[in-house]
Amino acid sequence: METESPTAPKPIFAAFDLIGRRSALRILWSIRKGPLSFRALEAEADTNPATLSARLAELREAGLVELSGGYRLTKTGNEFVALLKDWRPWAKKWAAQGREG
């Protein structure tokens, strides 16, 4: 079994790189309740077709999103969105301190 160096958490860096790309989190959050068509997702995520297409390709390749009756979260994507929900209390507290973007 390969062990990961505590100074180089490559999987978490790769995950943050992916979800930190423009509109990636908005896309995932937008489809958390069910599938959306490309056009509906474009409006919901408030992005343009080129960015949406690029992010969807990346999220599909990463196994977070699939196309089946619209764009929807995979099991892995749902697990990730569940983690985001756990961050809400922290984010609200942080935003209340005037530290958001």
TORLO-255562 format. One line per field, with one value per residue: residue number from 1; residue in one letter; x, y, z of N, C-alpha, C in turn. Coordinates in Angstrom, 1 decimal. Layout:
N
n = c(NUM / ...)
res = c(A / ...)
nc1 = c(X / ...)
nc2 = c(Y / ...)
nc3 = c(Z / ...)
cac1 = c(X / ...)
cac2 = c(Y / ...)
cac3 = c(Z / ...)
cc1 = c(X / ...)
cc2 = c(Y / ...)
cc3 = c(Z / ...)
***
This chain:
101
n = c(1 / 2 / 3 / 4 / 5 / 6 / 7 / 8 / 9 / 10 / 11 / 12 / 13 / 14 / 15 / 16 / 17 / 18 / 19 / 20 / 21 / 22 / 23 / 24 / 25 / 26 / 27 / 28 / 29 / 30 / 31 / 32 / 33 / 34 / 35 / 36 / 37 / 38 / 39 / 40 / 41 / 42 / 43 / 44 / 45 / 46 / 47 / 48 / 49 / 50 / 51 / 52 / 53 / 54 / 55 / 56 / 57 / 58 / 59 / 60 / 61 / 62 / 63 / 64 / 65 / 66 / 67 / 68 / 69 / 70 / 71 / 72 / 73 / 74 / 75 / 76 / 77 / 78 / 79 / 80 / 81 / 82 / 83 / 84 / 85 / 86 / 87 / 88 / 89 / 90 / 91 / 92 / 93 / 94 / 95 / 96 / 97 / 98 / 99 / 100 / 101)
res = c(M / E / T / E / S / P / T / A / P / K / P / I / F / A / A / F / D / L / I / G / R / R / S / A / L / R / I / L / W / S / I / R / K / G / P / L / S / F / R / A / L / E / A / E / A / D / T / N / P / A / T / L / S / A / R / L / A / E / L / R / E / A / G / L / V / E / L / S / G / G / Y / R / L / T / K / T / G / N / E / F / V / A / L / L / K / D / W / R / P / W / A / K / K / W / A / A / Q / G / R / E / G)
nc1 = c(0.8 / 0.6 / 1.8 / 0.9 / 2.7 / 2.7 / 3.3 / 2.6 / -0.2 / -1.4 / -3.9 / -5.9 / -5.1 / -5.4 / -8.2 / -9.1 / -8.1 / -9.6 / -12.3 / -12.1 / -12.0 / -13.4 / -16.9 / -17.2 / -18.0 / -20.5 / -21.9 / -22.0 / -23.4 / -25.8 / -27.0 / -27.6 / -30.1 / -31.2 / -31.4 / -30.4 / -31.0 / -28.6 / -29.0 / -30.7 / -29.0 / -27.0 / -28.3 / -29.0 / -26.5 / -25.4 / -23.5 / -21.5 / -21.9 / -19.5 / -17.7 / -19.3 / -19.5 / -16.8 / -16.3 / -18.2 / -17.2 / -14.8 / -15.7 / -17.2 / -15.2 / -13.8 / -15.6 / -17.7 / -20.0 / -22.6 / -24.2 / -27.4 / -30.5 / -30.3 / -27.9 / -26.4 / -25.5 / -23.1 / -22.7 / -20.3 / -20.2 / -22.4 / -21.6 / -19.5 / -21.0 / -22.4 / -20.4 / -19.9 / -22.3 / -21.8 / -20.0 / -21.3 / -22.1 / -19.6 / -18.9 / -20.9 / -20.4 / -17.8 / -18.4 / -20.0 / -18.1 / -17.1 / -15.3 / -15.7 / -15.1)
nc2 = c(-1.2 / 2.2 / 5.0 / 8.3 / 11.3 / 13.6 / 16.2 / 16.5 / 16.4 / 15.3 / 14.3 / 15.9 / 18.4 / 18.2 / 17.8 / 20.3 / 21.9 / 21.2 / 21.8 / 24.4 / 25.8 / 28.1 / 28.4 / 25.7 / 24.8 / 26.1 / 24.7 / 22.1 / 22.5 / 23.5 / 21.3 / 19.6 / 18.9 / 17.5 / 16.4 / 18.6 / 20.2 / 21.2 / 23.9 / 24.8 / 24.4 / 26.2 / 28.7 / 28.4 / 28.1 / 30.4 / 31.0 / 31.0 / 29.3 / 28.2 / 28.1 / 26.5 / 24.1 / 23.3 / 23.0 / 21.0 / 18.8 / 18.4 / 17.8 / 15.5 / 13.8 / 13.5 / 12.1 / 13.1 / 14.1 / 13.1 / 12.4 / 11.8 / 11.8 / 14.5 / 16.7 / 15.3 / 14.6 / 12.2 / 9.2 / 9.8 / 12.5 / 13.3 / 12.6 / 14.5 / 16.9 / 16.7 / 17.0 / 19.7 / 20.9 / 20.5 / 22.4 / 24.8 / 26.1 / 27.0 / 28.7 / 30.7 / 31.9 / 32.8 / 34.6 / 36.5 / 37.8 / 39.5 / 38.7 / 37.5 / 37.2)
nc3 = c(0.0 / -0.9 / 0.7 / 1.5 / 1.5 / 4.1 / 3.5 / 0.9 / -0.3 / -2.8 / -4.0 / -2.8 / -3.6 / -6.4 / -6.5 / -5.4 / -7.4 / -9.6 / -8.7 / -8.2 / -10.6 / -12.9 / -12.5 / -11.8 / -9.2 / -9.0 / -11.0 / -10.1 / -7.7 / -8.8 / -10.0 / -7.9 / -7.0 / -9.0 / -12.4 / -15.1 / -18.3 / -20.8 / -21.5 / -19.4 / -17.3 / -18.0 / -17.5 / -14.8 / -13.5 / -14.2 / -16.4 / -19.4 / -22.7 / -23.6 / -21.4 / -19.7 / -21.2 / -21.3 / -18.5 / -17.9 / -19.4 / -18.1 / -15.4 / -16.0 / -16.9 / -14.5 / -13.1 / -11.6 / -12.7 / -14.9 / -18.0 / -18.4 / -19.2 / -18.9 / -17.3 / -14.5 / -11.1 / -10.3 / -8.2 / -6.8 / -7.2 / -5.8 / -3.2 / -2.9 / -3.0 / -0.7 / 1.2 / 0.8 / 1.9 / 4.5 / 5.0 / 5.1 / 7.7 / 8.6 / 6.5 / 6.5 / 9.0 / 8.5 / 6.4 / 7.7 / 9.2 / 7.5 / 5.5 / 3.0 / -0.6)
cac1 = c(0.0 / 1.3 / 1.4 / 1.0 / 3.5 / 1.8 / 3.6 / 2.2 / -1.5 / -1.7 / -5.3 / -6.7 / -4.8 / -6.1 / -9.7 / -9.4 / -7.8 / -10.8 / -13.5 / -11.8 / -12.1 / -14.6 / -18.2 / -17.3 / -18.9 / -21.9 / -22.5 / -22.3 / -24.5 / -27.0 / -27.6 / -27.7 / -31.5 / -31.7 / -30.8 / -30.8 / -30.5 / -27.5 / -29.6 / -31.2 / -27.8 / -26.3 / -29.0 / -28.9 / -25.1 / -25.0 / -22.3 / -21.7 / -21.9 / -18.1 / -17.3 / -20.1 / -19.1 / -15.5 / -16.4 / -18.9 / -16.3 / -13.8 / -16.4 / -17.6 / -14.0 / -13.5 / -16.5 / -18.6 / -21.2 / -22.9 / -25.3 / -28.4 / -31.7 / -29.8 / -26.7 / -26.7 / -24.4 / -22.9 / -22.6 / -19.2 / -20.6 / -23.3 / -20.8 / -18.8 / -21.9 / -22.8 / -19.4 / -20.2 / -23.3 / -21.2 / -19.2 / -22.2 / -22.0 / -18.3 / -18.9 / -21.8 / -19.7 / -16.7 / -18.9 / -20.5 / -17.0 / -16.7 / -14.2 / -15.9 / -14.6)
cac2 = c(0.0 / 3.4 / 6.0 / 9.7 / 12.2 / 14.6 / 17.5 / 16.6 / 15.8 / 15.5 / 14.1 / 17.1 / 19.6 / 17.9 / 18.1 / 21.7 / 22.5 / 21.0 / 22.5 / 25.8 / 26.4 / 29.0 / 27.9 / 24.3 / 24.6 / 26.5 / 23.7 / 21.0 / 23.0 / 23.7 / 20.0 / 18.8 / 18.4 / 16.7 / 16.7 / 19.8 / 20.3 / 22.2 / 25.3 / 25.1 / 24.5 / 27.4 / 29.7 / 28.2 / 28.3 / 31.8 / 30.9 / 31.0 / 28.0 / 27.7 / 27.7 / 25.4 / 22.9 / 22.9 / 22.4 / 19.7 / 17.8 / 18.1 / 17.1 / 14.2 / 13.0 / 13.3 / 11.2 / 13.8 / 14.5 / 12.2 / 12.8 / 10.8 / 12.5 / 15.8 / 16.6 / 15.0 / 14.2 / 10.7 / 8.9 / 10.5 / 13.9 / 13.5 / 12.6 / 15.8 / 18.0 / 16.5 / 17.7 / 21.2 / 21.2 / 20.5 / 23.7 / 26.0 / 26.9 / 27.7 / 29.8 / 31.7 / 32.6 / 33.5 / 35.7 / 37.4 / 38.5 / 40.4 / 38.2 / 36.9 / 37.8)
cac3 = c(0.0 / -1.0 / 1.7 / 1.0 / 2.3 / 4.7 / 3.0 / -0.5 / -0.4 / -4.2 / -4.4 / -2.4 / -4.5 / -7.6 / -6.3 / -5.3 / -8.7 / -10.4 / -8.3 / -8.2 / -11.9 / -13.0 / -12.6 / -11.5 / -8.0 / -9.3 / -11.8 / -9.1 / -6.8 / -9.6 / -10.3 / -6.7 / -6.7 / -10.1 / -13.7 / -15.9 / -19.6 / -21.0 / -21.5 / -18.1 / -16.4 / -18.3 / -16.8 / -13.4 / -13.1 / -14.7 / -17.1 / -20.9 / -23.2 / -23.8 / -20.1 / -19.3 / -22.0 / -20.8 / -17.1 / -17.9 / -19.9 / -17.0 / -14.3 / -16.4 / -16.9 / -13.1 / -12.5 / -10.7 / -13.4 / -16.0 / -18.9 / -18.4 / -19.0 / -18.4 / -16.5 / -13.1 / -10.2 / -10.1 / -6.7 / -6.3 / -7.2 / -4.6 / -2.0 / -2.8 / -2.6 / 0.8 / 1.9 / 0.7 / 2.8 / 5.9 / 5.1 / 5.2 / 8.9 / 8.6 / 5.4 / 7.0 / 10.1 / 7.9 / 5.6 / 8.7 / 9.7 / 6.4 / 4.8 / 1.7 / -1.8)
cc1 = c(0.9 / 0.8 / 1.6 / 1.8 / 2.6 / 2.1 / 3.2 / 0.9 / -2.0 / -3.2 / -6.2 / -6.4 / -5.4 / -7.6 / -9.9 / -9.1 / -9.1 / -12.0 / -13.3 / -11.8 / -13.5 / -15.9 / -18.3 / -18.2 / -20.3 / -22.6 / -22.9 / -23.4 / -25.8 / -27.7 / -27.7 / -29.1 / -32.0 / -31.1 / -31.3 / -30.2 / -29.3 / -28.0 / -30.0 / -30.0 / -27.0 / -27.0 / -28.8 / -27.5 / -24.6 / -23.7 / -22.6 / -21.5 / -20.4 / -17.5 / -18.0 / -19.7 / -17.7 / -15.6 / -17.1 / -18.0 / -15.3 / -14.5 / -16.9 / -16.4 / -13.6 / -14.5 / -17.5 / -19.9 / -21.3 / -24.1 / -26.2 / -29.7 / -31.4 / -28.5 / -27.0 / -25.5 / -24.3 / -22.9 / -21.4 / -19.5 / -21.5 / -22.6 / -20.0 / -19.8 / -22.3 / -21.7 / -19.5 / -21.2 / -22.8 / -20.4 / -20.0 / -22.1 / -20.7 / -18.4 / -19.8 / -21.1 / -18.5 / -17.3 / -19.4 / -19.3 / -16.4 / -15.5 / -14.4 / -15.5 / -14.8)
cc2 = c(1.3 / 4.4 / 7.4 / 10.5 / 13.3 / 16.0 / 17.6 / 15.9 / 16.0 / 15.3 / 15.3 / 18.3 / 19.4 / 18.2 / 19.6 / 22.4 / 22.4 / 21.8 / 24.0 / 26.5 / 27.1 / 28.2 / 26.4 / 24.1 / 25.0 / 25.4 / 22.5 / 21.3 / 23.1 / 22.3 / 19.1 / 18.2 / 17.6 / 17.1 / 17.9 / 19.6 / 21.2 / 23.6 / 25.7 / 25.3 / 25.8 / 28.6 / 29.6 / 28.5 / 29.7 / 31.8 / 30.9 / 29.6 / 27.4 / 27.3 / 26.5 / 24.1 / 22.4 / 22.3 / 21.1 / 18.6 / 17.4 / 17.3 / 15.7 / 13.3 / 12.6 / 12.4 / 11.8 / 14.1 / 13.4 / 12.8 / 11.7 / 11.4 / 13.9 / 15.6 / 16.4 / 14.6 / 12.7 / 10.5 / 9.7 / 12.0 / 14.2 / 13.5 / 13.9 / 16.9 / 17.9 / 17.1 / 19.2 / 21.7 / 21.3 / 21.8 / 24.9 / 26.7 / 27.7 / 28.9 / 30.9 / 32.5 / 33.4 / 34.8 / 36.8 / 38.3 / 39.5 / 40.0 / 37.5 / 37.8 / 39.2)
cc3 = c(0.0 / 0.0 / 1.1 / 2.0 / 2.8 / 4.2 / 1.5 / -0.7 / -1.9 / -4.5 / -4.0 / -3.2 / -5.8 / -7.6 / -6.2 / -6.6 / -9.6 / -10.0 / -8.2 / -9.5 / -12.0 / -13.3 / -12.1 / -10.3 / -8.3 / -10.1 / -10.9 / -8.2 / -7.5 / -9.8 / -9.1 / -6.5 / -7.9 / -11.4 / -14.4 / -17.3 / -19.7 / -20.8 / -20.1 / -17.1 / -16.7 / -17.6 / -15.3 / -12.8 / -13.5 / -15.3 / -18.6 / -21.4 / -23.3 / -22.4 / -19.5 / -20.0 / -21.5 / -19.4 / -17.1 / -18.4 / -18.8 / -15.8 / -14.7 / -16.4 / -15.5 / -12.4 / -11.5 / -11.3 / -14.5 / -16.8 / -19.0 / -18.1 / -18.5 / -17.7 / -15.1 / -12.4 / -10.3 / -8.6 / -6.1 / -6.2 / -6.0 / -3.3 / -1.8 / -2.4 / -1.2 / 1.6 / 1.9 / 1.7 / 4.2 / 6.1 / 5.3 / 6.5 / 9.0 / 7.7 / 5.9 / 8.1 / 9.5 / 7.1 / 6.6 / 9.3 / 8.6 / 5.6 / 3.5 / 0.6 / -2.0)
***
